[in-house]
Amino acid sequence: MEKDSKIYVAGHRGLVGSALLTNLRDKGYTNTISRTHSELDLTDTKAVADFFETEKPEYVFLAAAKVGGIMANNTFRADFIHANLMIQNNVIDQSYRHGVKKLMFLGSTCIYPKNCPQPMKEDYLLTDTLEYTNEPYAIAKIAGIKMCESYNLQYGTNFIAVMPTNLYGPNDNFDLEKSHVLPALLRKIHLGKALENDDWETIRKDLNRLPVEGIDGKADQEKIVAVLDQYGIQTQDDTVKIEIWGSGQPMREFLWSEDMADACVFLMENRDFKDCYEPSSKEIRNTHINIGTGVDISIKELAEEIKSTVGFKGDLYFNTDKPDGTLKKLTDVTKLNGLGWRHTVELKDGLRKIYQWYCRQYH
C-alpha cells in the first residue's frame, strides 16, 4: 500500500475497525475512507455496489460485523448469520467487481470446532462440530474465509482472511446485555467497586453514558440496584458480589486491539495470498491466518486480575448453572510469527490500559 492509497475501513467505529483506522493514520496513510451504518448499510447490496462505484477504494479492511457475547449469539441466531453473510457477500463481491488490489477479511477464532485440539492450527478448520451457542456466527465467518479463497482461486484476486482471538481495547462494547466476557467483567467489577464504596456519583455517571435495559443514572436508587442485581452485581449482607457465568475454568486468550490492528496492517503491507499456503499444495485451503498471543488464562484468573486492577474488595461468585462455552480456545500463532509479526502488549498491562481508558471515557 502507498501512503496515499485509497483505503476503505468497513466497521470503523467498532473495536476492530477503530483500531485499524488509528494504526493506518499513525503510520502516515492519508487517504482512508469510512462510512457509518446510517450512511451505508452493508447488508444492502445496491447501496454497497453504488458506494464501490463512486469511491473506488484500492484496499479494503472488512472489519464490519454483527458481534456479541455468548448470550447474544445464542439468542439472536438468525440475526447473526443473516447480517454477517450479507455484509461479507456484498463487500467481498464488490471488491472483486471493482478491482480492489487487496482485501483483508477479519473473522474470529470461534470458527474452530468446539473440541478442537490445542493450540488451534489453521488446518483444524472444519474437522469437527462447532460450539452450539455461536454456530451461526461461526458459519458466517467460515463462509467469508471460503469466499476469499474461492475468489482468489477463480478470479486471481488478492484477498486475505485473518482470524483474531478474543480482543479487548479502546471502543470495546461494554453493554452488559451484549458484551464479551472481558469488557463485561471489567464494567461489572467497576460498578461493584462503586457500589461497595457507596459511590453513587460514579454509578449514575456510568449508567447515563451506557444505560442497562433503559435504566440510566436518573432512575431512583431502588431501580438501579435492581437492574445491577439482575446483571450479577449484587449486595448481600453488606458485601458486594459479582456473578460470573460458568465455573471459571474455561481458558481464553486475549489480544490488545491495537496489537491486532498492527498485525493486520503489517500483513496488508508485506504479505499476499500466495504467502498464506505452501506453493506445493495440491489443494489450497485453510489459507487464513490466526492472530493472537499464543498465551491463555482461565476466566477465574482473568476475573481476579481485573478485580486487582480495579481495586474491588468484594467477592466473585461463579454460577455453574450457566454455560461455560468451549473449555479451551488457544490459537497456534506459528504461521503469523513465521510471516514476521508477534504481539507486544501482555494482558496485565492491557487490563491497566483499558481500565484507564474506560474511566476516562465513561466518567
N, C-alpha and C positions, 0 to 999 in steps of 0.2 A: 504494500500500500504506500502511496505517496502522501506527503503531509497535506496536500490539497485535494486528495481523492474524495469523491462524494460518498460518504459512509452513512448508511441508514441503520439506526439502532431501534429495533422494534421492541417496545416494552420498556422505554427509558425511565419510567417513573418507579418501577419496581426495584426490589433489592438487587437483582442481577443487572438489569439494564442501566440503572443509575450508576452503578459501579463501573460498568463498561464505558459509559459516556464520560465519566470523570477521568478514567485512565487514558482514554483517547485524547482528551483535551490537555491533560497534563503532559502527554508525550508530543504535543505540538500539532495534532491533527486539527485543521481549521475549518473543515467543510462537513461537519456532522449534521445530520437532519433527523428529526424525530416528530412523532405525532401523538397526541393524547388519544385516549379511547373515544372521546367525544368528537375529535377531529377526524379520526379514521378508525372505523370498526373493522378489525382484521378478519372477522368472520363473514364480512360482506364481500363476495367475490368481485362484483363490479367496482366497488369502491377501491379495493386493493389494486385491481387492474388499472383503473384511472390514475391512482397515485403513482404507480411504477411508470406509466406512460408519460406523466407530467414531470416527475422528479428525476427519473433515470439514474438511480443510485448505482455506483460501481461496485460497492461492497455492502454486504448486509450481515448484521448480527441479529439473529432471530431469538430474542430473549423474552418475547411476549408469550404469555401462557396463562391459563386459569389454574391457580395453585391453591393449596390449602393443607391443613393438617389431617390427622387420621380421622377425626370426626367429620370434617367437611368432605373428604374424599369418599367416605363410606355412605354419607347421607345424600350427596348430590352427584351420584354416579353418572347419570345421563348427561348432566350439565358438563361434567369434567371431560368425558370422552368426546362429546359433540363439539364443544368450543375449541378444544385443543386440536382436534382433527381439522376443523375448518380453518383455523389460523395457519396451521402448517401447510395444508394443501394450497391455500391461496398465496402465501408468501413464497414458498419454495417454487411453485409452478410459475409465478410471475417473475421470479428472479431468473429462471431459465429463459422465459419468453422475451425478456428484456435485456438479455446478455450480461447479467451481473458477473463480474470477474471471479468473485469468491463469496461464498455464503458460509456462515457458521450457525449451525442449529444447536441450541442448548436444550438438553433434556435433564435427566435425573437418574441417579443410581437405583431408583426404585424399579427400573426396567429389569433388574436381575431376579431370578427365582427366589421364592421365599426361603428355601433351604439350600441356598447357593453355597458351594464350597468357599471357604475364606482363606485369604482375601479374594475378592471378586475380580477375576480377569475378564477382559473384554470377550474372550472366547466362550464364556459361560452363558452368554445371552441365548435365550430360547431353549435351554436344556432341561427345564423343569417348570412346575406350576408357580405362578406369581402369587404374591401376598394378596389375599382376597380384598382387604379394605381399600387398597389403591389400585386394583387391577385395571379399571377403566382408564385412569390417568396413565398408567404404565404402558398399556397397549397403544395409546395415542403416541407416546414418546417413542416406542419401538417402531411404529409406523413412520415417524419422522426420520429415524435413522435409515430405514429401508428406502424411503423416498430419496434421501441424499445419495445413498449408494446407487440406487437404480437410475437416477437422472445422470449421475456421473458415468455409469457404465454404458447407458444408451446414448446420451447426448454429449458426453465429453465435458460436462460441467465440472467445476472445482468446488464442491460443497463438502464441508467438514462437519461432523457431528461430535459434540463433546458432552460428557455426562458428569456434571459436578456432583459431589457428595452433598450432605446437608450443609447449607450455607447460613451464615449469620453476618450482620453488619449494618451499616447505616441504611436507613429506609426499609428496614425489615418490617414485617407485618406483626404488630403487637395486639391485634384484635383477638381477644380471648375466645371469641366464637369460631375463629378460623385459622389462628396462627399455628406455626410449627412448634415443636417442643421447646427449643432454646428460648426464643423470644417470649413464648407463653410463660415459661418458668421464671424468666427474668422479671417480667411485669408482675406476675403473681407474688413473687417474693418481695419485690419493691413495694407493692401495695400492702403486703403483710407487715413489712417493717414500719410503714407509716401508721398502720392500724395499731401495732403494739406500742408505738410511741404517742398514740392519740393525736397524730399529726393530720388533722382534718383539712388543713390548707393544702397539703400535698395531695391527699386523696381527691379532693374536689377539683384541683387543677388537672390532675391526671384524667379524671372522668370527663371533664369539659373538653379536653383535647381528643379523647377517644372513648365515647360512651359505651357501656355494656348493655346490650338489649334495650337501648333507648334511655337508660338511666345515666344522667350526667351529673356534674357536680352541684347542680342547682336543686337536685332531689333532696328530700329530707333524709336525715341520718338513718332512720329505720329502713328505708328503701335501699339505700346504698349498702348497708350491712347485709340485707337480704340477698342482693344480687352478687355481692362479693362471696357470700357463703355458697351460693349456687355454683360459683365457678371455683370453689375449692380454697377460698381464703376465709378461714373460719376461726371464730373466737370461742374457746371452750375453757371455762374455769380460769378466766383471766390470761389464758395462753393462746397465742395465735398459731394456728396450724395451717400448713399449706398441703392441700391434697394433690397428689401426683398419680396420674393413671398408671396402672400396672404395678409390677413387682419392683421396678427399678433396676432389674438385672439386664435388660437388653443393652447391647453395646452399640454405640453410634459414633460416627466420625463427623467432625465439624471443621469447615474451612471458612476462613475470613473472606468476606465477599470481595474485598479489594485484591486479595491474592488471586481469587478466581478470575477476576477481570484481567489481571496482569497475565495470567496463563493464556486466556483467550486471545488477547491482543498479540502476545508473543507467537502463538500458533498461526494467527492470520498473517503476521508479518513474515514468518520464517518457514512455514511448512505448508504443503499442499496435500490433496487427496492421495497422491501417489506415495506419500511418505507414511501413510496410515496402514499399509499392509505389505506383506512380503511380495516382492516382484515375481517370485516363482510360483505364487499361489494359483492353483487351478480354479478354485472357487473363491471369489473375492467377497468376503462377508465379515461382519464384526469389525468394521473399519473405524468405528467410533473410538474416542479417547476418554478414559476416566480422568477426572480432575479431582484430586483430593490430597490428603496428607499422608495416608497410609498408617495413621495412628487413630485408635478409638478409645472411648471412655464409656463406662456404664452410665445409665440415666441417673442412678443414685449418686454416683461420684460427681456427675455434672451438676445435679441439684445442690450438693454440698459445696461445690466450688462457687456456684452462683450465690448461695447463702453467705459464704465468706466474703465474696466481692461486694455484695450489697450491704452487709453488716446486719443481717437479720438474726435475731436471737431466738426465735420461736422454733416450732417443731415441723418436721417434714413427715407427711403421712402417705404411705403408698397403698392405694386402693386396688387390691388384687382382684376385685370383681370386674375391673375394667381391662380391656385387652392390652397385651404387651406389643403386639405387632411382631415383625420379624426380630428374632433374638440377636442377630449379629449382622451388621452391614458394613464391612470394611473394604474399601477399594484397593485393588492392586494398581499402583501408580508406576509400575516398571516402564510401561510404554511412554507415559508422559515424561518421566525422568530421562528416558532414553532419547527423547526428542529435544531435551535441553532445558527443561523447566522444573523447579521444585518450590514448594511453599516457603514463606518466611515468617509468618505470624503464628506463634504457638497459642493454644487455646486459652491458657491463663492470661496472657497479655491481651488476647482478643476480647475476653469477657470484660476485662477492665475498660478497654476502649469502647465497647458497645454500651456498657452501663453509663459511662461518662457522656456518650452521645445521646442516650435516651434521656438522661436527666436534663441535658441542655435543651433537647427538643420538646419535651413534654412538660416542662415546668418553667 
